[in-house]
Amino acid sequence: MGCLMLTAAPVPASGAEAYAEAYERGKALEDKDPRGAVKAYGEALGQKGPVHIHLRIAGLWLKLGQGGKALREVDLFRRAEPSPSEQATKKAQAIETEAKAKVALVAEAKAGLGQPPRLRPRPAAAPTKDGPAQPKGEGPVAAPTKDGPAQPQAVASELVRIEAGSFQMGSPKTEEGRSDDEDRHAVTLTRPFLLGRTEVTQGLYQAVMGENPSGNKASPLHPVENVSWFDAVRYCNQRSKKEGLPACYVIEGTGDKQNVTWPDGLKCRGYRLPTEAEWEYAARAGQHTLYSGSDKVDEVAWNGAETQAKKKRANAWGLYNMSGNVWEWVWDFYAPYQPGTDPIGPAAGSERVLRGGSWLSRAANWRVSYRSRSEPADRYDVIGFRLSRSL
């Protein structure tokens, strides 16, 4: 899964102490606090700890009854270690067998319960000067508060107008936690655009697509996750059609072999994913902070467990959770940067870019300049997306 796999075999000297502390903390928490142990082991992997830690995490997810998450960790282990030892192979197989059994039991139980009742939509609101009409949703709308506009109880779909401008994309070579693919370069965006104040929520995804694929269904205001890049572009098209807007993407094929094109590019006025340049421009919001809205990670980045939107401070342009919570798909194929005007990435590639980090990431991944990537068919419970529209 590209850079999202927080794995590597050797432990560098600079991170050895941090790795050892996190690993030992994970071992100490396994019995009394399995979720805390998962987080600690994740930190150990973030310090480039050995990939067998994925199997420890998988075992903990099994203990917590999370078969799907256990399977994910086994998959991450196998991708990172193509030639595992016989002992590790047997352990992975045993975990996989038990995890698949748990997943099958859950699926069987859900099938026996039948489909949930369909939500009764309320009429769409009229267009406003700040953007399009809000989509059909569910439940009553809350009254405005001193902190901002009214927040629907079940869905959140505010869009923020982002003005055109120029900025320095990437990171300086002196930035702590910097990766080699963050070369600093000048970018100009000539078009204003709209961007979601938060990630797309589970309530909104359900209202548009008729399903909620998320692993953590704690509330409709949590971000939707466990969505592939293909799922995200399909959502954009479906929502555009529901609101009488042009569909920006042409999608051909099914499954892992889909071909997606964007014929009108930035001229299309329907819903779409932001480009990587638009995402970083908006995350920076005219500032030079490490994270979106602050140099203090705890002020803006949510970690430890996925949470509802707006649980941390917004950046200067009113955007929430652009550091932490869930990774966010953007349009671009992953490739080395190319400076220029209104970049949309290369025309072809194998992996799509992910931005922002997640609740399971380490601080370096929450930086606004950090780039991850994954295959467009991948689905993980730490990946969601944010909507955009051209103006």
C-alpha positions in Angstrom: 0.0 0.0 0.0 2.7 2.5 -1.0 3.9 5.0 1.7 0.9 4.3 3.9 2.7 1.2 5.0 4.6 2.4 8.0 7.2 -0.4 7.7 10.8 -1.0 7.1 13.2 -3.7 8.4 16.2 -1.9 10.0 15.9 0.5 12.9 18.0 3.6 12.3 20.1 4.8 15.2 18.3 8.1 15.3 15.0 6.4 16.0 16.2 3.4 18.0 15.3 4.8 21.4 11.8 6.0 20.3 11.2 2.6 18.7 12.3 0.6 21.8 10.1 2.8 24.1 7.0 2.4 21.9 7.6 -1.4 21.4 8.0 -2.1 25.1 5.0 0.0 25.9 3.0 -2.0 23.4 4.1 -5.3 25.0 3.1 -4.0 28.5 -0.4 -2.9 27.3 -1.3 -6.1 25.4 -3.4 -7.7 28.2 -4.8 -4.7 30.0 -5.3 -2.2 27.1 -5.2 -3.9 23.6 -6.2 -0.7 21.8 -3.5 1.2 23.6 -1.0 -1.5 22.5 -2.1 -1.2 18.9 -1.4 2.5 19.1 2.0 2.0 20.7 3.0 -0.7 18.1 1.9 1.8 15.4 4.3 4.3 16.8 7.0 1.7 16.8 6.4 1.0 13.1 6.5 4.8 12.6 10.0 4.7 13.9 10.8 2.1 11.2 10.5 -0.8 13.5 10.7 -4.4 12.0 7.7 -5.4 9.9 6.8 -8.4 12.2 5.1 -5.9 14.4 2.2 -6.0 12.0 1.5 -9.5 13.1 1.4 -8.4 16.8 -1.1 -5.7 15.8 -3.1 -8.3 13.9 -3.3 -10.6 16.9 -4.6 -7.7 19.0 -7.3 -6.8 16.5 -8.4 -10.5 16.7 -8.6 -10.2 20.4 -10.8 -7.1 19.9 -13.0 -9.0 17.5 -11.9 -6.9 14.5 -11.3 -9.5 11.8 -11.1 -7.1 8.9 -8.5 -5.0 10.6 -6.5 -8.2 11.5 -6.6 -9.2 7.8 -5.3 -5.7 6.9 -2.3 -6.1 9.1 -1.5 -9.5 7.7 -1.6 -8.0 4.2 0.7 -5.1 5.2 3.1 -7.6 6.7 3.2 -9.7 3.5 3.7 -6.7 1.3 6.6 -5.4 3.4 8.2 -8.8 3.9 8.2 -10.8 0.7 10.4 -13.6 2.1 9.2 -14.2 5.7 10.6 -16.9 8.0 8.7 -20.2 8.3 7.6 -19.2 11.8 6.2 -15.9 10.7 4.5 -17.5 7.7 2.7 -19.9 10.0 1.7 -17.2 12.4 0.3 -15.1 9.6 -1.7 -18.0 8.2 -3.2 -18.8 11.6 -4.2 -15.2 12.1 -5.7 -15.0 8.6 -7.7 -18.2 9.1 -9.3 -17.0 12.3 -9.8 -13.4 11.0 -11.6 -14.7 7.9 -13.9 -16.8 10.1 -14.8 -13.7 12.2 -15.5 -11.6 9.1 -17.8 -14.4 7.8 -19.7 -14.5 11.0 -20.2 -10.8 11.0 -21.4 -10.8 7.4 -23.8 -13.7 8.2 -25.2 -11.8 11.2 -25.7 -8.6 9.1 -27.5 -10.6 6.4 -29.9 -12.0 8.9 -30.8 -8.6 10.1 -31.9 -7.4 6.7 -31.4 -4.0 5.2 -31.9 -0.9 7.3 -34.8 1.4 6.5 -34.2 4.0 3.9 -33.7 7.5 5.1 -36.5 10.0 4.4 -34.9 12.9 2.6 -35.7 16.5 3.3 -35.9 19.1 0.5 -32.7 20.6 -0.7 -31.9 24.1 0.4 -31.8 26.9 -2.1 -28.4 28.0 -3.5 -26.5 30.6 -1.6 -23.8 33.2 -2.5 -21.2 30.9 -1.0 -21.8 27.8 -3.1 -24.3 25.3 -4.3 -27.5 24.1 -2.6 -26.8 21.6 0.1 -27.7 18.0 -0.8 -30.6 16.1 0.6 -29.8 14.8 4.0 -31.5 13.2 7.0 -32.9 14.5 10.3 -33.5 18.1 11.5 -31.0 20.8 11.1 -29.4 22.3 14.2 -29.6 26.1 14.8 -26.6 28.3 14.1 -24.1 28.7 16.9 -21.5 31.3 17.8 -18.9 28.9 16.3 -20.3 29.0 12.8 -23.1 28.0 10.6 -25.8 25.4 11.4 -24.5 21.8 11.5 -26.9 19.1 10.3 -27.3 16.3 12.9 -26.6 13.6 10.4 -24.6 15.0 7.5 -22.1 17.8 7.1 -21.4 19.2 3.7 -20.3 22.8 4.0 -18.0 24.0 1.3 -15.5 26.8 1.8 -14.5 29.2 -1.1 -10.8 29.2 -1.7 -9.5 32.1 -3.7 -6.8 31.7 -6.4 -3.2 32.4 -5.5 0.4 31.3 -5.5 2.4 29.5 -2.9 5.5 27.4 -2.3 4.5 23.7 -2.3 6.6 21.1 -0.6 9.0 21.5 2.4 12.3 23.2 3.0 15.2 20.8 3.4 15.6 21.7 7.0 12.0 20.7 8.0 11.9 18.0 10.7 10.5 14.7 9.5 10.9 15.7 5.8 10.7 13.1 3.1 12.7 13.1 -0.2 9.7 13.6 -2.4 8.8 17.0 -0.9 10.9 19.2 -3.2 9.9 22.8 -2.7 8.6 24.6 -5.8 6.4 27.4 -6.9 2.8 26.7 -7.8 0.1 29.1 -9.1 -3.6 28.3 -8.9 -5.5 30.6 -11.3 -9.0 29.5 -10.4 -11.0 29.9 -7.1 -12.6 26.6 -6.0 -14.8 25.2 -3.2 -13.4 22.7 -0.7 -15.2 20.7 2.0 -14.9 22.2 5.4 -14.6 18.7 6.7 -14.1 15.2 5.1 -17.2 13.6 3.6 -19.1 12.2 6.5 -20.7 8.8 6.8 -24.2 10.3 6.9 -23.7 12.2 3.7 -22.1 9.2 1.9 -25.1 7.1 3.0 -27.5 9.7 1.8 -25.9 9.8 -1.7 -24.8 6.2 -2.2 -27.3 4.3 -0.1 -24.5 2.5 1.9 -21.9 3.1 4.5 -18.7 1.1 4.1 -17.0 2.5 7.2 -15.5 0.2 9.8 -16.2 2.6 12.6 -19.8 3.5 12.4 -19.8 5.5 15.7 -21.9 8.4 14.3 -23.1 9.9 10.9 -20.8 12.8 11.6 -17.7 10.6 11.6 -15.8 10.7 8.3 -16.6 7.9 5.9 -13.6 5.6 5.5 -12.8 2.2 4.0 -13.4 3.8 0.6 -11.2 3.3 -2.4 -10.2 6.1 -4.8 -12.6 4.6 -7.3 -15.4 4.8 -4.6 -14.5 8.5 -4.1 -14.8 9.5 -7.8 -18.0 7.5 -8.2 -19.4 9.4 -5.2 -18.5 12.7 -6.8 -20.3 11.8 -10.0 -23.4 10.5 -8.2 -23.7 13.6 -6.0 -23.3 15.9 -9.1 -26.1 14.1 -10.8 -28.4 14.4 -7.7 -27.9 18.1 -7.7 -28.2 18.7 -11.5 -24.5 19.4 -12.0 -22.2 17.9 -14.7 -20.4 14.7 -13.8 -16.7 15.5 -14.0 -15.4 11.9 -14.4 -15.8 9.3 -17.1 -15.6 5.9 -15.4 -15.1 2.7 -17.5 -14.8 -0.8 -16.3 -15.4 -2.4 -12.8 -13.4 -3.7 -9.9 -9.6 -3.1 -9.9 -9.5 -2.5 -13.6 -11.3 0.8 -13.9 -10.2 3.6 -16.2 -11.1 7.1 -15.0 -10.7 10.2 -17.1 -11.4 13.9 -16.3 -12.2 15.3 -19.8 -12.9 18.9 -18.9 -10.4 19.1 -16.1 -10.7 22.1 -13.9 -13.4 23.6 -16.2 -15.9 21.0 -14.9 -18.3 22.6 -12.4 -19.5 19.3 -10.8 -18.1 17.7 -7.7 -14.6 16.2 -7.8 -11.6 15.4 -5.7 -9.1 18.3 -5.1 -5.8 18.2 -7.0 -2.8 17.6 -4.8 -1.7 21.3 -5.3 -5.2 22.5 -4.3 -5.2 20.3 -1.2 -1.8 21.6 0.0 -2.6 25.2 -0.9 -5.8 25.0 1.2 -4.2 23.1 4.1 -1.5 25.8 4.3 -4.1 28.6 4.2 -1.5 31.2 3.6 0.6 30.2 6.6 4.0 28.4 7.0 3.0 26.0 9.8 4.1 22.4 10.0 0.5 21.2 10.4 -2.7 22.6 8.9 -3.3 25.6 11.2 -0.6 25.3 13.8 3.0 24.2 14.6 1.5 22.4 17.7 0.2 19.1 16.5 -2.3 18.6 19.4 -4.2 21.8 18.5 -5.2 20.6 15.0 -4.4 16.9 14.4 -6.7 14.2 15.7 -5.1 10.9 16.6 -5.6 7.8 18.7 -9.0 7.0 17.2 -11.1 8.3 14.4 -13.5 11.0 15.5 -16.3 13.3 14.3 -15.5 16.3 12.2 -14.6 19.6 13.9 -13.1 18.1 17.0 -9.9 20.2 16.7 -9.2 23.7 15.7 -9.7 24.8 12.0 -7.0 26.4 10.0 -7.0 30.0 9.0 -9.5 29.3 6.1 -11.9 27.4 8.3 -11.0 23.9 7.2 -11.0 21.1 9.7 -9.0 17.9 10.1 -6.6 18.4 7.2 -4.0 17.0 9.6 -5.0 13.7 11.1 -8.4 11.8 11.5 -8.3 10.0 8.1 -6.1 10.1 5.0 -7.7 12.0 2.1 -7.6 10.9 -1.5 -6.8 13.5 -4.1 -6.9 13.4 -7.9 -3.3 13.1 -8.8 -1.2 10.1 -9.7 1.8 9.9 -7.5 5.0 11.2 -9.2 7.8 13.6 -8.6 6.7 17.2 -8.4 6.6 19.5 -11.5 6.4 23.2 -10.8 3.9 25.3 -12.8 0.4 26.6 -13.1 -2.8 24.7 -12.1 -1.0 21.3 -12.0 -3.2 18.2 -12.0 -0.4 15.6 -11.9 0.8 13.1 -14.7 -1.7 11.6 -17.2 -0.8 8.1 -16.1 0.5 6.1 -13.1 -0.2 3.2 -10.8 -0.9 4.9 -7.4 -3.0 7.9 -6.4 -1.8 10.4 -3.8 -3.1 10.5 -0.2 -2.7 13.5 2.0 -3.1 14.6 5.7 -2.3 11.5 7.7 -4.8 9.6 9.9 -5.6 8.9 13.6 -3.1 6.0 13.4 -0.2 8.1 11.9 2.8 9.6 13.5 3.4 13.4 13.7 5.6 13.5 10.6 2.7 12.2 8.5 0.4 15.0 9.7 2.6 17.7 8.2 0.9 19.6 5.3 3.9 18.7 3.0 3.8 15.0 3.6 2.8 12.8 0.7 1.6 9.2 0.8 0.1 7.1 -1.9 -1.8 3.9 -2.6 -3.4 1.9 -5.4 -6.8 3.3 -6.4 -8.6 0.1 -5.5 -7.3 -0.1 -2.0 -9.7 0.3 0.9 -8.5 0.9 4.5 -10.3 2.1 7.6 -7.9 5.1 7.8 -8.7 6.5 4.3 -11.5 8.9 3.4 -11.8 11.9 1.1 -12.9 15.6 0.9 -15.0 17.2 -1.8 -14.0 20.0 -4.2 -15.7 22.0 -7.0 -14.4 24.5 -9.5 -15.8 28.0 -9.7 
